[in-house]
Amino acid sequence: MNAIRHRIRRFLDGADIRRFRFWVQLAAFVLLTYGGYLAIDFGSSLPTFSCVFNQEGRAGVCYLFPLQHHTQISWDTVFGWRGVILVTGLVTFVAWLIFLNKAWCGYVCPLGTIQDWLTRLRQALGIRYTAFSETTLRRIRPVKFVLLALLIALPLFIVNPIVGATLPDDASVPFCKICPARMVMPLFTGDVSQLSVDFSTVTAMAFTAVGMAITGLFFVGAFMRPRFFCLFCPMSALHYLFKPIGLLRLRKTGDKCTRCGNCYRVCDMQIKAIADDVERRHIMTDDCMMCLKCVAACPERDALQARFMGIPIYRSTEEGFERRFARATRQEHEDQR
């Protein structure tokens, strides 16, 4: 029994996480983008961008849409059926999130997968990526939390005016109107209707025009820098608020860290703390998407671990690092032939 357990442990520790992640992302993308054609429905509180505007293909709905919709609730109905719907949606969202934590970003999110495909395209073309300075990253990080606050607050103000006038109904789901998923995801089912500016009202025109501009920035930014949009994503901010109850955790043992910097160099989100912080055990930050590339790049045994319910499921080891390095070297030689 111990021999079998040892073999399983050795196999997991030496696994090629990049290849595993590629296939999981592909499967999740196909399921969430086309699962609706097979009548698959995971509900309306998914912690990932399964866009409601992908009318026929979606297999569920991103929670940010019903969150904005259900917060259009007056104070006198908070404790009525509208309030129950709001709480039920939040509980369902948390129930989904608790299992994968922020790995929803790194392994499941369709928008994240598209960004990774753009990164692969850039690499294939031999174009270097753009890296942000630490100062720039510090200034950017609060943006996702500001957007989260706004997408909740704006719908509230529609029926609870605090400045003497309600907002127009066209602002009822403000983030969805400017989210690149609204325009990008329907394209994969042949729907180009979202690629337009709505001139029906001034508000609709403003939101859809901004949405088109942000979509253009999404493609350019994601091509030039890995996971560009994730730096601003309010869904990532919402994940982070509930990360303490997630069953999947990223753990660091600081006294085993030699600060070689491997983890930082492979991190698409440029999280410096993963290399420098030797005090915290739970090292996941608001930008982390739990891709686990840092664990794969670490040569020190158990310095970094991915744990599920406290059980290590993927950990750094010298042997695993050497196997992955040898595999990558062989692949590089084959690509050069």
C-alpha positions as CSV (number, residue, x, y, z in Angstrom):
1,M,0.0,0.0,0.0
2,N,2.8,2.4,0.9
3,A,4.5,1.6,-2.4
4,I,1.4,2.5,-4.3
5,R,1.0,5.7,-2.4
6,H,4.6,6.6,-3.0
7,R,4.2,6.0,-6.8
8,I,1.1,8.2,-6.9
9,R,2.9,10.9,-4.9
10,R,5.9,10.8,-7.2
11,F,3.7,10.9,-10.3
12,L,1.8,14.0,-8.9
13,D,4.9,15.8,-7.8
14,G,6.5,15.3,-11.2
15,A,3.4,16.2,-13.2
16,D,3.6,18.7,-16.1
17,I,1.2,21.2,-14.7
18,R,1.3,23.3,-17.9
19,R,0.0,20.5,-20.0
20,F,-2.6,19.5,-17.4
21,R,-3.8,23.0,-17.2
22,F,-4.0,23.4,-21.0
23,W,-6.4,20.4,-21.3
24,V,-8.5,21.4,-18.3
25,Q,-8.8,25.0,-19.7
26,L,-9.8,23.6,-23.1
27,A,-12.4,21.3,-21.7
28,A,-13.9,24.0,-19.5
29,F,-14.0,26.5,-22.4
30,V,-15.9,24.0,-24.6
31,L,-18.2,23.1,-21.8
32,L,-19.1,26.6,-20.8
33,T,-19.2,28.0,-24.3
34,Y,-21.1,25.2,-26.0
35,G,-22.7,23.2,-23.2
36,G,-26.0,25.0,-23.6
37,Y,-26.5,23.2,-27.0
38,L,-26.6,20.0,-24.9
39,A,-29.0,21.5,-22.4
40,I,-26.3,21.7,-19.7
41,D,-27.1,24.4,-17.2
42,F,-25.0,25.0,-14.1
43,G,-27.2,27.9,-12.9
44,S,-26.8,31.6,-12.8
45,S,-24.2,32.0,-10.0
46,L,-21.0,30.7,-11.5
47,P,-17.7,32.2,-10.3
48,T,-16.4,32.5,-13.8
49,F,-17.2,34.3,-17.1
50,S,-19.8,32.1,-18.7
51,C,-21.5,35.1,-20.3
52,V,-25.2,35.6,-20.3
53,F,-25.0,37.3,-23.7
54,N,-23.8,34.0,-25.3
55,Q,-27.5,33.2,-25.5
56,E,-27.7,29.6,-26.8
57,G,-24.2,28.2,-26.1
58,R,-23.7,29.0,-22.5
59,A,-23.9,26.3,-19.9
60,G,-24.4,28.7,-17.0
61,V,-24.3,32.4,-16.2
62,C,-21.5,34.5,-14.6
63,Y,-22.6,35.6,-11.1
64,L,-21.8,39.2,-11.8
65,F,-24.9,39.5,-14.0
66,P,-27.5,38.4,-11.4
67,L,-25.6,40.2,-8.7
68,Q,-26.1,43.5,-10.5
69,H,-29.7,42.6,-11.5
70,H,-30.8,41.5,-8.0
71,T,-29.2,44.5,-6.2
72,Q,-31.8,46.7,-7.9
73,I,-33.8,46.3,-4.8
74,S,-35.4,49.0,-2.6
75,W,-34.8,49.0,1.1
76,D,-38.4,48.1,1.9
77,T,-38.1,44.8,0.0
78,V,-34.7,43.8,1.3
79,F,-36.3,41.3,3.7
80,G,-38.9,40.1,1.1
81,W,-38.5,37.7,-1.7
82,R,-36.1,39.9,-3.6
83,G,-33.8,39.8,-0.6
84,V,-34.1,36.0,-0.5
85,I,-33.1,35.7,-4.2
86,L,-30.1,37.9,-3.6
87,V,-28.9,35.8,-0.6
88,T,-29.6,32.5,-2.4
89,G,-27.5,33.7,-5.4
90,L,-24.6,34.7,-3.1
91,V,-24.7,31.4,-1.2
92,T,-24.7,29.4,-4.5
93,F,-21.7,31.5,-5.8
94,V,-19.8,30.8,-2.6
95,A,-20.7,27.1,-2.7
96,W,-19.1,26.9,-6.2
97,L,-16.1,29.0,-5.2
98,I,-15.3,27.1,-2.0
99,F,-14.0,24.0,-3.9
100,L,-11.6,25.6,-6.4
101,N,-11.0,29.0,-4.8
102,K,-9.2,31.3,-7.2
103,A,-8.3,28.3,-9.5
104,W,-11.6,29.2,-11.2
105,C,-9.5,32.0,-12.7
106,G,-6.5,29.9,-13.7
107,Y,-8.3,26.8,-14.9
108,V,-11.9,27.5,-15.8
109,C,-12.5,31.1,-16.9
110,P,-13.1,31.4,-20.6
111,L,-11.7,34.9,-20.8
112,G,-8.6,33.8,-19.0
113,T,-8.2,31.0,-21.4
114,I,-8.5,33.3,-24.4
115,Q,-5.8,35.5,-22.9
116,D,-3.5,32.5,-22.5
117,W,-4.1,31.6,-26.2
118,L,-3.1,35.2,-27.1
119,T,0.1,34.7,-25.0
120,R,0.9,31.5,-26.9
121,L,0.4,33.3,-30.2
122,R,2.7,36.1,-29.1
123,Q,5.3,33.5,-28.1
124,A,5.0,31.7,-31.4
125,L,5.6,35.0,-33.2
126,G,8.7,35.6,-31.1
127,I,7.4,38.9,-29.7
128,R,8.6,39.8,-26.2
129,Y,5.9,40.6,-23.6
130,T,5.5,43.8,-21.6
131,A,6.1,43.8,-17.9
132,F,4.7,46.4,-15.5
133,S,6.8,48.0,-12.8
134,E,6.0,47.3,-9.1
135,T,4.8,50.8,-8.8
136,T,2.4,50.4,-11.7
137,L,1.1,47.1,-10.3
138,R,0.5,48.7,-6.9
139,R,-1.5,51.5,-8.5
140,I,-3.5,49.0,-10.7
141,R,-4.5,46.5,-7.9
142,P,-7.2,48.6,-6.3
143,V,-9.0,49.1,-9.6
144,K,-10.7,45.6,-9.5
145,F,-12.1,46.4,-6.0
146,V,-13.3,49.8,-7.2
147,L,-15.1,48.2,-10.1
148,L,-16.6,45.6,-7.8
149,A,-18.0,48.3,-5.5
150,L,-19.4,50.2,-8.5
151,L,-21.1,47.3,-10.1
152,I,-22.9,46.7,-6.8
153,A,-23.5,50.4,-5.9
154,L,-24.8,51.6,-9.3
155,P,-27.8,49.2,-9.5
156,L,-28.6,50.0,-5.9
157,F,-28.9,53.7,-6.7
158,I,-31.4,53.0,-9.5
159,V,-34.1,52.4,-6.9
160,N,-32.5,54.0,-3.9
161,P,-31.5,57.5,-5.1
162,I,-29.1,59.4,-2.7
163,V,-28.7,62.4,-4.9
164,G,-32.3,63.1,-5.7
165,A,-32.6,61.2,-9.1
166,T,-32.5,57.6,-10.2
167,L,-30.1,56.3,-12.7
168,P,-31.5,55.2,-16.1
169,D,-32.5,51.5,-16.6
170,D,-29.8,51.2,-19.2
171,A,-27.3,51.3,-16.3
172,S,-28.9,48.3,-14.6
173,V,-26.1,45.9,-15.3
174,P,-23.2,48.4,-15.8
175,F,-20.3,46.1,-15.7
176,C,-21.8,43.6,-18.2
177,K,-22.3,46.5,-20.6
178,I,-18.6,47.2,-20.7
179,C,-17.2,43.7,-20.0
180,P,-15.3,42.3,-22.9
181,A,-17.0,38.9,-22.4
182,R,-20.2,40.4,-23.7
183,M,-18.7,41.0,-27.1
184,V,-16.1,38.2,-27.2
185,M,-17.9,35.1,-26.0
186,P,-20.9,35.2,-28.4
187,L,-18.4,35.3,-31.3
188,F,-17.5,31.6,-30.6
189,T,-21.1,30.6,-31.3
190,G,-21.3,32.8,-34.5
191,D,-23.2,35.7,-32.8
192,V,-21.7,39.1,-33.9
193,S,-24.7,41.1,-32.7
194,Q,-22.9,42.5,-29.6
195,L,-20.2,44.0,-31.8
196,S,-22.0,47.3,-32.2
197,V,-22.9,50.5,-30.6
198,D,-26.5,50.9,-29.3
199,F,-27.8,54.3,-30.3
200,S,-31.2,53.8,-28.8
201,T,-30.4,56.1,-25.8
202,V,-27.5,58.2,-24.7
203,T,-26.8,55.9,-21.8
204,A,-26.8,52.8,-24.0
205,M,-24.6,54.5,-26.6
206,A,-22.1,55.5,-23.9
207,F,-21.9,52.1,-22.3
208,T,-21.7,50.1,-25.6
209,A,-19.1,52.5,-27.0
210,V,-17.0,52.1,-23.9
211,G,-17.5,48.4,-24.1
212,M,-16.2,48.3,-27.6
213,A,-13.1,50.3,-26.6
214,I,-12.4,48.0,-23.6
215,T,-12.7,44.9,-25.8
216,G,-10.1,46.4,-28.2
217,L,-7.9,47.1,-25.2
218,F,-8.5,43.5,-23.9
219,F,-7.1,42.0,-27.1
220,V,-4.1,44.4,-27.4
221,G,-3.3,44.2,-23.7
222,A,-3.6,40.4,-23.5
223,F,-1.4,40.0,-26.5
224,M,1.3,42.2,-25.1
225,R,1.1,41.1,-21.4
226,P,0.0,37.7,-19.9
227,R,-3.4,37.9,-18.2
228,F,-3.7,41.7,-18.7
229,F,-7.5,41.9,-18.1
230,C,-7.2,39.8,-14.9
231,L,-5.4,42.8,-13.2
232,F,-8.7,44.7,-13.4
233,C,-11.2,41.9,-13.1
234,P,-13.9,42.5,-10.4
235,M,-14.7,38.8,-10.4
236,S,-11.2,38.2,-9.1
237,A,-11.8,40.8,-6.4
238,L,-15.0,39.0,-5.4
239,H,-13.1,35.7,-5.3
240,Y,-10.5,37.2,-3.0
241,L,-13.1,38.3,-0.4
242,F,-14.1,34.7,0.1
243,K,-10.6,33.1,-0.3
244,P,-10.3,32.3,3.5
245,I,-13.0,29.6,3.3
246,G,-11.7,28.0,0.1
247,L,-10.7,24.4,0.4
248,L,-7.9,24.8,-2.2
249,R,-5.0,26.8,-0.8
250,L,-1.5,27.8,-1.8
251,R,0.9,27.4,1.1
252,K,4.5,28.5,1.5
253,T,7.1,27.2,4.0
254,G,9.3,30.2,4.3
255,D,12.3,28.5,6.0
256,K,12.7,26.2,3.0
257,C,12.7,29.1,0.5
258,T,16.1,30.1,-0.9
259,R,14.7,33.1,-2.8
260,C,15.9,31.8,-6.1
261,G,13.2,33.8,-7.8
262,N,12.0,30.9,-10.1
263,C,8.4,31.3,-8.9
264,Y,8.3,35.0,-9.6
265,R,9.8,34.6,-13.1
266,V,7.1,32.2,-14.2
267,C,4.2,34.1,-12.6
268,D,2.0,35.7,-15.2
269,M,0.7,38.1,-12.7
270,Q,4.1,39.3,-11.5
271,I,3.4,38.6,-7.9
272,K,6.7,39.5,-6.1
273,A,5.5,38.3,-2.7
274,I,5.5,34.7,-3.8
275,A,9.3,34.9,-3.9
276,D,10.0,37.5,-1.2
277,D,7.5,36.8,1.6
278,V,8.9,34.1,3.9
279,E,6.6,34.9,6.8
280,R,3.1,34.1,5.6
281,R,2.1,30.5,5.1
282,H,-1.0,31.2,3.0
283,I,0.6,33.2,0.2
284,M,-2.2,33.7,-2.2
285,T,-2.8,37.4,-3.1
286,D,-5.7,39.1,-4.8
287,D,-4.0,38.8,-8.2
288,C,-3.1,35.1,-7.8
289,M,-5.1,32.8,-10.2
290,M,-3.7,29.6,-8.7
291,C,-2.3,28.3,-11.9
292,L,0.4,26.6,-9.8
293,K,3.2,27.4,-12.2
294,C,5.1,28.7,-9.2
295,V,4.9,25.3,-7.5
296,A,6.2,23.6,-10.6
297,A,9.1,26.0,-10.9
298,C,10.3,25.6,-7.3
299,P,13.2,23.2,-6.7
300,E,13.0,23.1,-2.9
301,R,11.0,20.3,-1.4
302,D,7.7,21.4,0.1
303,A,8.6,25.1,-0.1
304,L,5.4,25.6,-2.0
305,Q,2.3,23.3,-1.9
306,A,-1.2,23.3,-3.3
307,R,-3.4,21.8,-0.6
308,F,-7.0,20.7,-0.7
309,M,-8.7,20.4,2.7
310,G,-5.2,20.5,4.2
311,I,-3.9,17.6,2.1
312,P,-1.0,18.3,-0.3
313,I,-2.1,17.5,-3.8
314,Y,0.8,19.2,-5.7
315,R,4.1,20.2,-4.1
316,S,7.5,21.4,-5.0
317,T,10.3,18.8,-5.0
318,E,13.8,18.7,-6.4
319,E,13.1,15.5,-8.4
320,G,9.9,17.0,-9.8
321,F,11.6,20.2,-10.8
322,E,14.4,18.3,-12.6
323,R,11.9,16.1,-14.5
324,R,10.0,19.1,-15.7
325,F,13.2,20.9,-16.6
326,A,14.5,18.0,-18.6
327,R,11.1,17.6,-20.3
328,A,11.1,21.4,-21.2
329,T,14.6,21.2,-22.6
330,R,13.7,18.2,-24.8
331,Q,10.7,20.1,-26.1
332,E,12.8,23.2,-26.8
333,H,15.3,21.1,-28.9
334,E,12.4,19.5,-30.8
335,D,10.9,22.9,-31.6
336,Q,14.2,24.1,-32.9
337,R,14.6,21.3,-35.4
